[in-house]
Amino acid sequence: MPKHQPQLTSRPLVSQAALAQLAKTLDPETKRRLSRVVRLWAQVKEAGGRVVVATGSGPNLHEGATCMVAELVRLGLVDGVLTSSAVVGHEMAGVLERVRRVEGAKLGLDPGALPADGKVEVALLGPEQLTNLARQTIIDRDLYRRMVSAPGNEIIKVAGNLAYPTGLWVERIARRLEPLARAAGLPLEAVAGLGCDSLTMLGACARRGVPCLVTVPQLVGGGQVGLAVGDSISISARSARVAALLASADMIIESGVALTQEIHDGPFELHSGHGLWARHEGMDTFSLERKAVVRIDLDPNLERAWRLQREDQAVAQAIDQGRPKATGLKLPFRMEMSGFARLPGALPLTGDLGVIWPLLASRAAQAMGVKTAFLCYKQGTPPGEAVREFIVTELSPLDHSQVVHKLKENSQWP
């Protein structure tokens, strides 16, 4: 069991009343499954087991779920993270930022280089933030002033995406970190975590000394960040690290992530069959057969595929007889549904992850006697918007000097 952790200060408070309001939106079956997952999570940790979370980007960032996972890592309730290169880039830039969307053509930018709607984004930075970025990359101050002065909608979105100058900065800083990662023999995301905010998954995992890894199917994304992540270690080395993390897990929680079948079986997993020849050739392999795999997903078709398999082995029979699963089962079938449905320990949690995560995390923490200092909450609600505003205001981008300092301190850099 993890030890009790002191509560951190200056965090947005999500009240019990607000959590109760979220719980009212769940159907009875999802409520039962949520309680089941909490019990299972507590049992795994009480037995000294390990829990791994696999996340995608998109809503995981916007709903504050990645920050929620970071808090669970800090508390010792999560022992490793699998994620995407897009998430790595956004966490390096501070997770969320406030931007203004402006007409690119009015700034004299080439229309052929603009996105489909002709809009570009400018990060609304304070003087100190802008000065800090200017120390690390060249910024066109005149362009920035013109962008900031232009009219447009102000929104909160993932940090370090297309906004100037943060999007350009994070892609450049990723390429600067790449040779450091190569010299240390580490994935770029592990090196980046040394300089990231403690409420990012990268930062929390680095502080606790547990893996935060981009999976091979999730390498493409985040522009140069994804390329730097992919180039930092070989595909074979990355696949082996991912397999080792999954092998160590007793429970896997998947949150709004696609391509999970490719993450699951990879080249080293036995239950889905793809690791058969790797084992034949003497390589290390593992099996998901006895592992609990919980998936938070809005798609009701995942639930249908899971039920069809549980009721009459429909998915397995279609595979055994070589029949097309999509037409035979009358489902708009994603390949990953097949693998998930056939895992003995699979359990879908159908719902909005902005609803599921705060309920799941708060109840799991309570069951294990620890107190969360941060809870995410569904966006578009007053508590959810307070959480998003906190992330925008309080989370800092990666500090390159801290990366260099900690690499030297840890003797991972000559």
Secondary structure, DSSP 8 states (H G I E B T S, - for coil): --------SS-----HHHHHHHHTTS-HHHHHHHHHHHHHHHHHHHTT--EEEEE-STHHHHTTHHHHHHHHHHHTS---EEE-HHHHHHHHTTSEEEEEEEESGGGT--GGGS-TT-EEEEE---HHHHHHHHTTS---HHHHHHHHHS--EEEEEETTSSSBTHHHHHHHHHHHHHHHHHHHT--HHHHHHTTS-TTSHHHHHHHHT--EEE-GGG-S-STHHHHHHHHHS-HHHHHHHHHHHHHH-SEEEEES-S-HHHHHHTTTBSTTSTTHHHHHTT---B--TTSEEEEEES-HHHHHHHHHHHHH-HHHHHHHTT--HHHHHTS---HHHHHHHH-TTEEEEES-HHHHHHHHHHHHHHHTT---S-----TTSHHHHHHHHHHHHH-----HHHHHHHHHHTT---
